[in-house]
Amino acid sequence: MDSNEMDLEALQKENLELREKVAGSKQTIKTLRRNFQGMVQLLTEAISLGNMFLGSHMKRSAEMTKAFCEYLKLPKDIVYLNYYVALLHDIGLVGSKSELIEKTVDDLNDADKKMFFEHPVLGFEIINSIYSLKKTALIIRSHHENYDGTGFPDKLASGEIPIESRVIHIINDYDMNRFKFSLNPEEIQIKMDPLGGSIYDPDLLNKFQGFISHFEKNNNGSAHFIEAESLKPGMYLDQDIILSNGLLLIPGGVLLDGVMLGKIQSFSTNLFHKNKIRVIY
């Protein structure tokens, strides 16, 4: 074997070892991401035990955020960053009095208003204690900043606000209008549209209004109560799916996919409303 053949063989060996290392790294990253998602999901479900609406709101916001980011064709890593931020964005409200979650800000007394205005900072402090989540913490801190600088806690404006926070702000308010105040999509659009440029990033709000017409199924079908085993991917879930012990399994306001259906099937014998699940299709 001459030197050229030896060099080629060594190069091929190095290339094979490099491929194996890359494959191993990808698998490690995939495992870490899966474990992290599991821990965040577990935390969200624990939050649901303390306040079912808050847990449902955080889960719905995460699903809508993920779908919106995919609609914008953002890179996968950015999609998942936004998804996890949405799952954790109101963690600063965990353990708060129910009034802070169930009432509007205008209906709160001064002491409760002060507590509500502090929840982004509290959420930031909780998440910022984890070194690898410092960017997530900053996004959570800014999810109530207004585009014109009138929001809280830091009075940031336009480009000073992380774009992820601007996304979460829109989706947070949409979900609250939809499920807390029971407005329909048309009423929400009328309410939110004039706020582009003041409360919301006008470009993102415009793109969101294009997205939500596809995401919402309310105007394209009628509601039906069906059994759990009859659920199919693509159906719009119009109610929370709750376990018999009161734990939230799947929040209402999402499009069912294979992963969600798998969870429902796994807990089929422990569903609270197994024969009365309201969907739109």
Protein Blocks (a to p, Z undefined) as FASTA:
>chain_A
ZZklmmmmmmmmmmmmmmmmmmmmmmmmmmmmmmmmmmmmmmmmmmmmmommlmmmmmmm
mmmmmmmmmmnopafklmmmmmmmmmmmmmmmgopafklmmpcfklpcfklmmmmmmmmm
mmmmmmmmpmklmmmmmmmmmmmccfkopacfklpahjlpcfklmmmmmmmmmmmmmmmn
opafklmmmmmmmmgojlpcfklmmmmmmmmmmmpmklncccddddfklpcehiacfbdc
ddfkopafbdghiacdfklmmmmmmmmmmcfklmlcccdZZ
